[in-house]
Amino acid sequence: MDKDILIEYLPLYKDALFLTMKIGWQGILLAFVIGLVGSAILYFKVRVVKNILGVYIEVFRNTPLLVQLFFIYFALPKVGVQISAEACGVLGLGLLGGAYMIETFRSGVEAIPIIQSESAASLGMSHFQILWHVILPQAISISVPGILANVIFLLKETSVFSTISLMDLMFTAKDLIGMYAKTIECLFLLVVFYLIMLLPISIIGAVVERRMRYGQFGD
Amino acid sequence: MSELLKVTHLHKEFGSNVVLKDINLSVKKGEVVVIIGPSGCGKSTFLRCLNGLEEIQGGVITVDGLPVEAGKRDITKLRQKIGMVFQSYELFPHKTVLENIILAPTKVQKRTREDAVKEALELLDKVGLVDKKDYYPRQLSGGQKQRVAIVRALLMHPEVILFDEVTAALDPEMVHEVLETMISLAKSGSTMLIVTHEMGFAKAVADRIIFFDKGDIVEETADVKEFFIQPKTERARKFLKTFAYE
């Protein structure tokens, strides 16, 4: 492995990392919001919307992100909806992640006994207050391991962004290999940068998990 | 004394299974009513109907002049007048003792935090738990949790407090501390409806005994001592016999 090549490519990978993280985290944020809203809709059993949500979850969970991205990036412009490649990335990741997050939150919400809501109701709290102050905090802390798994999974899924010509890590590696054929160095850097992006999440995640779950589960 | 809680012709069924038939009851302010009866007789369901946790199929529940009829869904107003303590405590596990207690007063009644905290600490002090205010529920014993749950209900200043077998999940030693708390509440003039299997406690605290069986009030008497010695109905006599060992 050529050390000089590694150093030469480093700035390119750094830029790619920033782009990957930027789109990745925006997508994850969107997924989180969809997850919260969606699980609230399922919790309140909102008629019709609940069914539409079910269809959405099944469609997005059971098709690859690559297909979803192609659809957003190539098919939508045909019907007059034009959005940038970056926005496509965020939207695709957000919609895919949203489907997973709803299911993860739901498992948390359903883990909480109904009598918890009843005890909150007997204190005069409204449906929304019960959801916000009693159900969701407990549900989220139960779902922390699942949410973390989703976050890591979604950040890894960004590797298909290269197909809609976003210059993420994968794109950069493929591009450099194509141009200069320094395959070993390029792949080595690719692995290292994915680890740089993802390992801290596991570590920080473990800390967050311990803190969020302290009330309910102790150390 | 004025009538605080009035139940007329209450009817409750789960599908074709009628669990409460034509219940009539009125409770005066400051009165302590103890409801006893065999398992499955509908006494817990009756309490749950009173604060709207179960929908009723007929009748009217009036609390402090506020009537709720069958089929009505908006019962949040009613609930603020009625407190409830559950067998399984149902503290919120993600909140500390103090946060558990002040949640509803600050969010529902919009009281200031300082005001709620001040009163919470006073009440916690009365039940001997003020040093546990920053503990999480899982760090408390069952009896302590139940006393916190009682304080939590009290801080809403309910007109009536319902106690649904609140000592049934506790060790014998802890039963005592919770019952002590309830007896001092009764002495301070709270209006209470208590479902219990603790006959000694019922005898000590009740102004009136109501004996439920098969979804019906079988016997109702203000002569509490007499009821435990010589109940009027055969069914009550049989029931009380199951508590005696010779």
Contacts between the chains, C-beta under 8 A, distances in Angstrom:
chain1	res1	chain2	res2	distance
A	115	B	86	6.6
A	115	B	88	6.5
A	115	B	90	5.6
A	116	B	90	6.0
A	116	B	92	7.2
A	118	B	53	5.2
A	118	B	86	7.7
A	118	B	90	7.4
A	119	B	84	7.5
A	119	B	86	5.8
A	119	B	90	3.5
A	119	B	149	8.0
A	120	B	92	7.5
A	120	B	104	7.7
A	121	B	52	7.6
A	121	B	53	6.8
A	121	B	79	6.5
A	122	B	51	5.3
A	122	B	53	6.9
A	122	B	79	6.1
A	122	B	82	7.4
A	122	B	83	7.0
A	122	B	84	4.0
A	122	B	153	7.8
A	123	B	79	7.5
A	123	B	83	7.6
A	123	B	103	7.5
A	123	B	104	3.7
A	123	B	108	6.7
A	123	B	152	7.2
A	123	B	153	7.4
A	123	B	156	6.0
A	124	B	76	5.8
A	124	B	79	4.7
A	124	B	80	3.9
A	124	B	104	6.1
A	124	B	108	4.6
A	124	B	109	7.7
A	124	B	156	6.5
A	125	B	103	8.0
A	125	B	104	5.9
A	125	B	107	6.7
A	125	B	108	5.7
A	126	B	76	6.3
A	126	B	108	7.8
A	129	B	107	5.6
A	129	B	108	7.0
A	133	B	92	7.9
A	133	B	103	6.1
A	133	B	107	6.5
A	134	B	92	5.6
A	137	B	94	5.0
A	138	B	92	7.5
A	138	B	93	6.7
A	138	B	94	5.3
A	141	B	94	6.4
A	214	B	136	7.7
A	215	B	93	6.3
A	215	B	94	4.2
A	215	B	95	6.7
A	215	B	96	7.5
A	215	B	136	5.0
A	216	B	93	4.5
A	216	B	94	5.3
A	216	B	136	7.7
A	216	B	138	7.2
A	217	B	138	7.9
A	218	B	136	7.9
A	218	B	138	6.4
